[in-house]
């Protein structure tokens, strides 16, 4: 992939997230999410490996279904209330559908099935984008609608995510799958916390990104892909070994 195409994709990725984060209209937020999804797909599949193509296909299908559900819930809310403001989500069914759609976008259980497979089929650099930057747009919508979302649904999905994320990573040898289940568990805690306080959830998200980024960068620099590789990291990267 040429540097110009890579720059355009990264710019589109950033633009889609910023549009969603800055919008107060459901259609504008949906457009930002779609732009964000379409920009990450070529980045996932740029290695031309069958596993990378499979990962990009799974990512597209899941994210497209979640975006369609967000659009459907916003249309239902607009029919009931007569306005498209994100801050005026009053229809109960629309609240539940939006909560499920955002949970699917983030990778909360039981809609977490795509995250380990997509992360396993991607490179570590792409995985870093997926578990950090790609969480910002749906998490922003969740923070904006935290007092209007379905608290019961969010609490149940968050609690289930903590259990699935904690148990799912135990029998994995691939570090990308371990990181994926770790991300599911962290997002579960965020979803549970957000029902009590959106400021604490924002602090949790910030800490998660600050912890995940150096960890992924250390794995990238040391070319560590499995748990077995961790045992020999000290021979190739003595300084990174204790950090990893």
C-alpha positions as CSV (number, residue, x, y, z in Angstrom):
1,X,0.0,0.0,0.0
2,X,1.4,3.4,-1.1
3,X,2.1,6.1,1.6
4,X,-0.5,8.4,0.0
5,X,-3.3,5.8,0.2
6,X,-2.3,5.0,3.8
7,X,-2.4,8.7,4.7
8,X,-5.8,9.1,3.1
9,X,-7.1,6.1,5.0
10,X,-5.7,7.3,8.4
11,X,-7.1,10.8,7.7
12,X,-10.5,9.3,6.9
13,X,-10.3,7.2,10.1
14,X,-9.6,10.2,12.2
15,X,-12.2,12.3,10.4
16,X,-15.0,9.7,10.9
17,X,-14.3,9.5,14.6
18,X,-14.1,13.3,15.0
19,X,-17.4,13.7,13.1
20,X,-19.2,11.3,15.4
21,X,-17.7,12.9,18.5
22,X,-18.6,16.4,17.5
23,X,-22.2,15.6,16.2
24,X,-25.5,16.2,17.9
25,X,-27.6,14.8,15.1
26,X,-28.1,11.1,14.7
27,X,-27.6,11.0,10.9
28,X,-24.3,12.9,11.2
29,X,-23.1,10.5,14.0
30,X,-24.1,7.5,11.8
31,X,-22.2,9.0,8.8
32,X,-19.1,9.3,11.0
33,X,-19.4,5.7,12.1
34,X,-19.7,4.5,8.5
35,X,-16.7,6.5,7.4
36,X,-14.7,5.1,10.3
37,X,-15.7,1.5,9.4
38,X,-14.9,1.9,5.7
39,X,-11.5,3.5,6.4
40,X,-10.3,0.7,8.6
41,X,-11.3,-2.2,6.3
42,X,-8.4,-1.7,3.8
43,X,-6.0,-1.3,6.7
44,X,-7.0,-4.7,8.1
45,X,-6.8,-6.5,4.8
46,X,-3.6,-4.8,3.5
47,X,-1.5,-7.9,4.0
48,X,-3.5,-9.8,1.4
49,X,-3.5,-12.9,3.6
50,X,-6.7,-15.0,3.7
51,X,-6.9,-14.6,7.5
52,X,-6.7,-10.8,7.1
53,X,-9.4,-10.9,4.4
54,X,-11.6,-13.0,6.7
55,X,-11.0,-10.6,9.6
56,X,-12.0,-7.6,7.5
57,X,-15.1,-9.3,6.3
58,X,-16.2,-10.2,9.8
59,X,-15.4,-6.7,11.0
60,X,-17.5,-5.2,8.1
61,X,-20.5,-7.4,8.6
62,X,-20.6,-6.8,12.4
63,X,-20.1,-3.0,12.2
64,X,-22.5,-2.6,9.3
65,X,-25.2,-4.5,11.3
66,X,-24.5,-2.3,14.4
67,X,-24.6,0.9,12.3
68,X,-27.9,-0.2,10.7
69,X,-29.3,-0.9,14.2
70,X,-28.2,2.6,15.3
71,X,-29.9,4.2,12.3
72,X,-33.1,2.1,12.9
73,X,-33.2,3.2,16.6
74,X,-32.7,6.8,15.7
75,X,-35.5,6.7,13.1
76,X,-37.8,5.1,15.7
77,X,-36.9,7.9,18.1
78,X,-37.5,10.5,15.5
79,X,-40.9,9.1,14.7
80,X,-41.9,9.1,18.4
81,X,-40.4,12.5,19.3
82,X,-40.2,14.5,16.1
83,X,-36.5,15.4,16.4
84,X,-33.0,13.9,15.7
85,X,-31.0,15.2,18.6
86,X,-28.7,12.7,20.3
87,X,-29.4,14.1,23.7
88,X,-33.2,13.5,23.3
89,X,-33.5,9.7,23.2
90,X,-36.9,9.2,24.8
91,X,-38.4,6.1,23.1
92,X,-37.8,3.0,25.3
93,X,-37.4,0.6,22.5
94,X,-35.0,2.9,20.7
95,X,-33.0,3.2,23.9
96,X,-32.6,-0.6,24.2
97,X,-31.8,-1.0,20.5
98,X,-29.2,1.7,20.6
99,X,-27.6,0.2,23.7
100,X,-27.3,-3.2,21.9
101,X,-26.0,-1.6,18.8
102,X,-23.3,0.4,20.6
103,X,-22.4,-2.8,22.6
104,X,-21.9,-4.6,19.3
105,X,-19.7,-1.8,18.0
106,X,-17.6,-2.0,21.2
107,X,-17.4,-5.7,21.4
108,X,-19.4,-6.3,24.6
109,X,-20.7,-9.8,25.4
110,X,-22.7,-11.6,24.0
111,X,-21.9,-9.6,20.8
112,X,-18.2,-10.0,21.4
113,X,-17.7,-12.9,18.9
114,X,-16.0,-10.7,16.2
115,X,-13.3,-9.1,18.3
116,X,-10.9,-12.0,19.0
117,X,-11.2,-13.3,15.4
118,X,-10.6,-9.8,13.9
119,X,-7.7,-9.1,16.2
120,X,-6.1,-12.5,15.4
121,X,-6.3,-11.8,11.7
122,X,-4.9,-8.3,11.9
123,X,-1.3,-7.1,12.5
124,X,-0.4,-5.7,16.0
125,X,-0.4,-2.1,14.6
126,X,-3.9,-2.6,13.2
127,X,-5.0,-4.3,16.4
128,X,-3.8,-1.3,18.4
129,X,-6.0,0.9,16.3
130,X,-9.0,-1.4,16.8
131,X,-8.8,-1.7,20.6
132,X,-8.1,2.0,21.2
133,X,-9.1,4.5,18.5
134,X,-12.0,2.5,17.2
135,X,-13.6,2.5,20.6
136,X,-13.7,6.3,20.9
137,X,-16.7,7.0,18.6
138,X,-19.2,4.4,20.0
139,X,-18.0,5.2,23.6
140,X,-18.7,8.9,22.9
141,X,-22.3,8.1,21.9
142,X,-22.6,5.9,25.0
143,X,-21.3,8.7,27.2
144,X,-23.7,11.2,25.6
145,X,-26.7,9.0,26.1
146,X,-25.6,7.4,29.4
147,X,-28.6,8.7,31.3
148,X,-31.1,7.7,28.6
149,X,-29.7,4.3,27.6
150,X,-31.2,1.1,28.9
151,X,-29.4,0.7,32.3
152,X,-30.5,-2.9,32.8
153,X,-29.3,-4.0,29.4
154,X,-26.0,-2.2,29.8
155,X,-25.4,-3.6,33.3
156,X,-26.2,-7.2,32.2
157,X,-24.0,-7.0,29.1
158,X,-21.2,-5.3,31.1
159,X,-21.3,-8.0,33.8
160,X,-21.3,-10.8,31.2
161,X,-18.4,-9.1,29.4
162,X,-16.3,-9.1,32.6
163,X,-16.9,-12.8,33.0
164,X,-16.4,-13.8,29.4
165,X,-13.3,-11.6,29.0
166,X,-11.7,-13.0,32.2
167,X,-12.4,-16.6,31.4
168,X,-11.9,-16.5,27.7
169,X,-8.3,-15.4,27.8
170,X,-7.2,-18.2,30.2
171,X,-6.7,-20.9,27.6
172,X,-5.2,-18.8,24.8
173,X,-1.6,-18.9,23.6
174,X,-1.9,-16.2,20.9
175,X,-1.3,-12.8,22.5
176,X,-3.7,-11.0,20.1
177,X,-6.6,-13.2,21.4
178,X,-5.5,-12.6,25.0
179,X,-5.5,-8.9,24.3
180,X,-8.9,-9.1,22.7
181,X,-10.5,-10.9,25.7
182,X,-8.7,-8.4,28.0
183,X,-10.3,-5.6,25.9
184,X,-13.8,-7.2,26.3
185,X,-13.3,-7.4,30.1
186,X,-12.1,-3.8,30.3
187,X,-15.1,-2.6,28.2
188,X,-17.4,-4.6,30.5
189,X,-16.1,-2.7,33.5
190,X,-16.6,0.6,31.6
191,X,-20.2,-0.4,30.6
192,X,-20.9,-1.2,34.3
193,X,-19.4,2.0,35.6
194,X,-21.1,4.2,33.0
195,X,-24.5,3.3,34.6
196,X,-23.3,5.1,37.8
197,X,-21.1,7.9,36.5
198,X,-20.1,8.9,33.0
199,X,-17.1,10.8,34.4
200,X,-15.7,7.7,36.0
201,X,-16.3,5.7,32.8
202,X,-14.3,8.4,30.9
203,X,-11.5,8.1,33.4
204,X,-11.6,4.3,33.0
205,X,-11.4,4.7,29.2
206,X,-8.5,7.0,29.4
207,X,-6.6,4.7,31.7
208,X,-7.4,1.7,29.4
209,X,-5.9,3.5,26.4
210,X,-2.9,4.7,28.3
211,X,-2.2,1.1,29.5
212,X,-3.0,-0.7,26.2
213,X,-0.9,1.5,23.9
214,X,2.5,1.0,25.6
215,X,1.8,-2.7,26.0
216,X,1.0,-3.1,22.3
217,X,3.9,-1.0,21.2
218,X,6.3,-3.1,23.3
219,X,4.9,-6.3,21.7
220,X,5.4,-4.7,18.3
221,X,9.0,-3.7,18.9
222,X,9.9,-7.1,20.4
223,X,8.0,-9.0,17.6
224,X,6.2,-11.1,20.2
225,X,3.1,-13.0,19.0
226,X,2.6,-15.9,21.4
227,X,3.0,-16.5,25.1
228,X,5.9,-18.8,24.3
229,X,7.7,-15.9,22.6
230,X,7.5,-14.0,25.9
231,X,9.9,-16.5,27.5
232,X,12.6,-15.6,25.1
233,X,12.0,-11.8,24.9
234,X,14.8,-11.1,27.4
235,X,17.4,-12.4,24.9
236,X,16.4,-10.1,22.1
237,X,15.0,-7.1,24.0
238,X,16.4,-7.0,27.6
239,X,14.9,-3.6,28.3
240,X,11.4,-4.4,27.0
241,X,11.2,-7.8,28.7
242,X,10.3,-6.5,32.2
243,X,7.8,-3.9,30.7
244,X,6.0,-6.6,28.6
